[in-house]
């Protein structure tokens, strides 16, 4: 294995250990505070299985899918601003 491949693999491993989750997991939204395995299962069942999909979802739909009350949808999107450093969530930051 070349040095480039070893470096890339070590960076992926570091990212997975830091997030406490593998990259190909269906429950990547569990990285957000307040979302456990039950809410992650509900989001994944609704087709929201990546942080980008969660970011593009309406806050009211997040609340409906997770069966949580207002303002849980906005809080999820704000958590994404703070914890995930996704630049495209500017309307909620």
C-alpha angles and dihedrals in degrees: 000000000000126000092252093055091045091050092048092049092048091050091051090049091049091050092048093049092046091051092039088229139086119249094242096051119127089222104059089137088071085082088078119087113252095029114103132171095287095053091042089053091050092049092047091049088055091052096257098124103137132057091239090056090048089049091053094047121101112251091235090055090051089053092047095048095045093040091231127137130250127309094029092100094056091044090055091052092047090050087054090055092052103036107027102040093219106166097205096068093079095131089064099040 
